Amino acid sequence: MQLKSKMTFDEMARHLVATTGKIANRVSVGKHAKALGYKVYKPMINGKIIHFYLKEEKQDSQTEN
C-alpha cells in the first residue's frame, strides 16, 4: 500500500498490518502514523468523529527582509 498525504483510519490500519503484521487498533494505528510523520485530524462529519492522518509537505520558509 502506498502512503498518501491524507489517509483515513482504515487506510492507515491496512498499511500497519501489511508492513508490521501487528493487530490494528486505534492506539497502534495512531502510534504508527506518528512514527511516519503524520498528524491526526478528527473532524465531526454528520455527527460522527472521523479519524484522518495528515502529512504536511515540508516547505522551505524563507523570510523576506
N, CA, C and O atoms as a DFTB+ gen file, in Angstrom:
260 C
 N C O
     1  1       0.836      -1.172       0.000
     2  2       0.000       0.000       0.000
     3  2       0.887       1.243       0.000
     4  3       1.903       1.299       0.693
     5  1       0.493       2.212      -0.770
     6  2       1.278       3.439      -0.895
     7  2       0.752       4.497       0.077
     8  3      -0.455       4.648       0.261
     9  1       1.670       5.213       0.683
    10  2       1.294       6.271       1.611
    11  2       0.899       7.516       0.841
    12  3       1.517       7.857      -0.167
    13  1      -0.150       8.203       1.328
    14  2      -0.625       9.440       0.722
    15  2      -0.502      10.556       1.750
    16  3      -0.215      10.302       2.920
    17  1      -0.719      11.791       1.311
    18  2      -0.607      12.905       2.249
    19  2      -1.813      12.969       3.188
    20  3      -1.703      13.518       4.284
    21  1      -2.966      12.418       2.779
    22  2      -4.153      12.357       3.636
    23  2      -4.688      10.937       3.587
    24  3      -5.060      10.436       2.526
    25  1      -4.722      10.290       4.754
    26  2      -5.185       8.904       4.825
    27  2      -6.244       8.762       5.905
    28  3      -6.179       9.421       6.942
    29  1      -7.208       7.909       5.656
    30  2      -8.225       7.623       6.659
    31  2      -7.675       6.608       7.651
    32  3      -6.602       6.040       7.450
    33  1      -8.420       6.393       8.712
    34  2      -8.022       5.411       9.718
    35  2      -7.913       4.021       9.094
    36  3      -6.956       3.295       9.363
    37  1      -8.887       3.647       8.260
    38  2      -8.881       2.315       7.654
    39  2      -7.678       2.111       6.731
    40  3      -7.074       1.038       6.728
    41  1      -7.333       3.128       5.955
    42  2      -6.174       3.024       5.075
    43  2      -4.889       2.871       5.880
    44  3      -4.028       2.060       5.538
    45  1      -4.763       3.648       6.946
    46  2      -3.570       3.573       7.779
    47  2      -3.511       2.228       8.509
    48  3      -2.427       1.678       8.701
    49  1      -4.662       1.697       8.914
    50  2      -4.705       0.398       9.576
    51  2      -4.259      -0.704       8.618
    52  3      -3.518      -1.602       9.018
    53  1      -4.698      -0.649       7.360
    54  2      -4.269      -1.637       6.372
    55  2      -2.762      -1.555       6.140
    56  3      -2.098      -2.579       5.979
    57  1      -2.224      -0.334       6.123
    58  2      -0.778      -0.159       5.942
    59  2      -0.024      -0.732       7.138
    60  3       1.017      -1.366       6.963
    61  1      -0.531      -0.521       8.342
    62  2       0.098      -1.061       9.550
    63  2       0.163      -2.577       9.494
    64  3       1.215      -3.161       9.751
    65  1      -0.947      -3.219       9.162
    66  2      -0.999      -4.676       9.124
    67  2      -0.090      -5.209       8.013
    68  3       0.588      -6.220       8.199
    69  1      -0.074      -4.538       6.865
    70  2       0.730      -5.012       5.736
    71  2       2.228      -4.883       6.002
    72  3       3.004      -5.732       5.565
    73  1       2.645      -3.837       6.710
    74  2       4.075      -3.606       6.895
    75  2       4.633      -4.238       8.168
    76  3       5.784      -4.674       8.183
    77  1       3.835      -4.293       9.235
    78  2       4.367      -4.791      10.502
    79  2       3.751      -6.110      10.952
    80  3       4.384      -6.860      11.695
    81  1       2.543      -6.405      10.521
    82  2       1.873      -7.618      10.964
    83  2       1.195      -7.485      12.311
    84  3       0.661      -8.463      12.833
    85  1       1.206      -6.282      12.886
    86  2       0.567      -6.050      14.186
    87  2      -0.949      -5.984      14.020
    88  3      -1.457      -5.756      12.922
    89  1      -1.653      -6.184      15.114
    90  2      -3.102      -6.041      15.120
    91  2      -3.429      -4.553      15.152
    92  3      -2.865      -3.797      15.944
    93  1      -4.348      -4.145      14.279
    94  2      -4.687      -2.726      14.163
    95  2      -5.780      -2.364      15.162
    96  3      -6.878      -2.918      15.125
    97  1      -5.469      -1.433      16.049
    98  2      -6.469      -0.803      16.896
    99  2      -6.179       0.691      16.893
   100  3      -5.212       1.131      16.269
   101  1      -6.985       1.459      17.566
   102  2      -6.859       2.913      17.492
   103  2      -5.497       3.400      17.982
   104  3      -4.925       4.324      17.405
   105  1      -4.981       2.788      19.034
   106  2      -3.707       3.217      19.610
   107  2      -2.535       2.815      18.718
   108  3      -1.657       3.633      18.441
   109  1      -2.516       1.573      18.272
   110  2      -1.380       1.115      17.462
   111  2      -1.330       1.833      16.116
   112  3      -0.247       2.138      15.616
   113  1      -2.490       2.104      15.529
   114  2      -2.521       2.837      14.258
   115  2      -2.046       4.266      14.466
   116  3      -1.308       4.797      13.635
   117  1      -2.454       4.895      15.554
   118  2      -2.019       6.260      15.849
   119  2      -0.517       6.359      16.080
   120  3       0.124       7.300      15.613
   121  1       0.044       5.397      16.795
   122  2       1.497       5.394      17.036
   123  2       2.259       5.163      15.737
   124  3       3.308       5.767      15.512
   125  1       1.732       4.287      14.884
   126  2       2.365       4.009      13.590
   127  2       2.341       5.265      12.717
   128  3       3.338       5.607      12.081
   129  1       1.200       5.944      12.692
   130  2       1.077       7.166      11.894
   131  2       2.026       8.246      12.409
   132  3       2.666       8.939      11.618
   133  1       2.120       8.390      13.714
   134  2       3.017       9.388      14.298
   135  2       4.467       9.075      13.967
   136  3       5.254       9.982      13.691
   137  1       4.821       7.808      13.992
   138  2       6.192       7.411      13.655
   139  2       6.529       7.714      12.201
   140  3       7.688       7.960      11.869
   141  1       5.519       7.696      11.334
   142  2       5.715       8.002       9.920
   143  2       5.650       9.501       9.630
   144  3       5.861       9.915       8.490
   145  1       5.361      10.317      10.644
   146  2       5.344      11.762      10.460
   147  2       3.969      12.344      10.203
   148  3       3.864      13.485       9.753
   149  1       2.922      11.602      10.472
   150  2       1.561      12.074      10.266
   151  2       1.026      12.714      11.536
   152  3       1.479      12.414      12.640
   153  1       0.051      13.604      11.361
   154  2      -0.658      14.201      12.487
   155  2      -2.128      13.837      12.370
   156  3      -2.658      13.703      11.267
   157  1      -2.779      13.680      13.507
   158  2      -4.181      13.284      13.499
   159  2      -5.075      14.504      13.271
   160  3      -4.802      15.595      13.770
   161  1      -6.147      14.292      12.506
   162  2      -7.155      15.324      12.246
   163  2      -8.496      14.648      12.427
   164  3      -8.818      13.704      11.705
   165  1      -9.297      15.127      13.398
   166  2     -10.543      14.461      13.741
   167  2     -11.732      15.404      13.557
   168  3     -12.215      15.972      14.536
   169  1     -12.214      15.583      12.327
   170  2     -13.386      16.423      12.132
   171  2     -14.662      15.651      12.464
   172  3     -14.692      14.422      12.396
   173  1     -15.714      16.388      12.823
   174  2     -17.010      15.771      13.040
   175  2     -17.810      15.916      11.754
   176  3     -18.097      17.033      11.322
   177  1     -18.167      14.806      11.146
   178  2     -18.926      14.792       9.903
   179  2     -20.214      14.037      10.150
   180  3     -20.198      12.859      10.509
   181  1     -21.331      14.722       9.956
   182  2     -22.664      14.144      10.176
   183  2     -22.816      13.557      11.575
   184  3     -23.404      12.489      11.741
   185  1     -22.292      14.247      12.575
   186  2     -22.435      13.827      13.956
   187  2     -21.477      12.732      14.398
   188  3     -21.599      12.235      15.517
   189  1     -20.527      12.343      13.555
   190  2     -19.565      11.308      13.912
   191  2     -18.147      11.863      13.752
   192  3     -17.859      12.595      12.805
   193  1     -17.278      11.507      14.681
   194  2     -15.883      11.921      14.580
   195  2     -15.152      10.910      13.696
   196  3     -15.171       9.708      13.960
   197  1     -14.514      11.415      12.654
   198  2     -13.794      10.577      11.695
   199  2     -12.302      10.869      11.851
   200  3     -11.903      12.032      11.919
   201  1     -11.482       9.830      11.908
   202  2     -10.036       9.995      12.054
   203  2      -9.371      10.068      10.683
   204  3      -9.549       9.182       9.847
   205  1      -8.610      11.123      10.467
   206  2      -7.762      11.263       9.294
   207  2      -6.336      11.466       9.779
   208  3      -6.110      11.974      10.877
   209  1      -5.397      11.076       8.972
   210  2      -3.995      11.323       9.265
   211  2      -3.426      12.163       8.140
   212  3      -3.509      11.787       6.971
   213  1      -2.843      13.311       8.497
   214  2      -2.321      14.257       7.524
   215  2      -0.813      14.356       7.637
   216  3      -0.253      14.401       8.732
   217  1      -0.170      14.388       6.484
   218  2       1.275      14.588       6.447
   219  2       1.521      15.844       5.636
   220  3       1.241      15.901       4.439
   221  1       2.053      16.849       6.317
   222  2       2.296      18.125       5.657
   223  2       3.603      18.063       4.897
   224  3       4.587      17.487       5.362
   225  1       3.597      18.660       3.732
   226  2       4.818      18.762       2.933
   227  2       5.748      19.743       3.609
   228  3       5.316      20.804       4.061
   229  1       7.022      19.400       3.682
   230  2       7.980      20.328       4.267
   231  2       8.278      21.415       3.254
   232  3       8.616      21.134       2.104
   233  1       8.150      22.654       3.689
   234  2       8.387      23.789       2.805
   235  2       9.564      24.582       3.344
   236  3       9.750      24.703       4.555
   237  1      10.352      25.119       2.428
   238  2      11.450      25.993       2.842
   239  2      10.868      27.351       3.162
   240  3      10.360      28.045       2.282
   241  1      10.945      27.722       4.418
   242  2      10.404      29.020       4.826
   243  2      11.538      30.032       4.843
   244  3      12.431      29.974       5.688
   245  1      11.488      30.944       3.911
   246  2      12.498      31.997       3.852
   247  2      11.814      33.315       4.169
   248  3      10.775      33.642       3.597
   249  1      12.391      34.046       5.061
   250  2      11.817      35.333       5.436
   251  2      12.327      36.408       4.507
   252  3      13.488      36.406       4.095
   253  1      11.440      37.322       4.187
   254  2      11.822      38.431       3.322
   255  2      12.231      39.619       4.213
   256  3      11.503      39.985       5.136
   257  1      13.365      40.196       3.937
   258  2      13.848      41.352       4.718
   259  2      13.785      42.584       3.896
   260  3      14.146      43.661       4.370
